[in-house]
Amino acid sequence: MKPSECAPDLALHASLCPLCGQDNRCAQQASSASGTSAATPLPCWCVAQTFAPALLAQVPAAAQGRACVCAACLAAFASAQHA
């Protein structure tokens, strides 16, 4: 799904990828939603990843800095770059 096809409210849900709408598995979002202390945030899968500026540019403006891109979209973008 292209970001332009994303439902406007989808971009505002922090636990969903703003590009595909699937669970982004954001550990930071999960810990805040469950009430886990912010002093001991859970490590997230994305910390060890590199997100290309071209991928991040696809995130709708309303979701930038609010919702994480999921691992599947990151992998799909990487595959498309190497194809």
PyMOL commands that set and color helices and strands:
alter all, ss='L'
color gray80, all
select helices_A, chain A and resi 3-5+10-12+27-34+45-48+53-56+61-63+71-82
alter helices_A, ss='H'
color red, helices_A
deselect
rebuild
show_as cartoon
